[in-house]
Every structure is written in C-alpha cells, then in structure tokens.
Amino acid sequence: MSILSYLHVVLTTRLAELRRDGERGDSPVPTAVIIAGLVAVAIAVTALALTKADNWMTGIPNHPGTAPGAGEGAGG
C-alpha cells in the first residue's frame, strides 16, 4: 500500500467519524455575544462608580478641585 493510499483511507475514515458525531460542542458565536455583554456591563458599572465617586469628592467642603495646587493660596 502506498503512502498516498494510506493517507486517503485515514482521511476518509476520520471525516466519516466526524460526520457521524452529532454533538461537537457549542458555536463560538454565543460565547462571543456573552463576552461582549459582560464587557458592556463592566463598562457601565465602572462609569457609574466613577460618576458616584466624582460626585462624592466634589461634595466634600473645601474641595481643591482636580488641578494640582488649585486649593492652595496664591504666592506660596
């Protein structure tokens, strides 16, 4: 038996096995959709936490602002 005949038989047999096996796992599309949804939720939660923290910081009396040295007196 030549090597080409052997490879042909092996390939044909393997393809037949793959066609018979109906359960081959989940498609990657639902997994990608779930990951994209989780990323969107994570971005929303992060934005909400950032907004809440910023509002809380600006509510502190004598808040110096975001610029360095904004709350200090002039002339040093």
Steps between C-alpha positions, in 0.01 A plus 500: 500500500649831402514794736242691295250216519558470875449875554186492287351217705592667830355836392181344364449299819557802722260718301234227522543490879464876524182498292345234724575686823199732543613663825805710420472777756366851506545756227741785581235762411292471823820507703611820325158658558515413871850644531395820321203533736719453805743764371211744448374439854851545641539831316162620630583403859840669477346819360236502773762450774718774352205742487395420858857538629544830314172636640599389848842668472354828372255498790783522755533851648815691393546265209818612323378396155679280252790732408817462711531791737148630427407522869823659620547871553672717241867581537593214736 
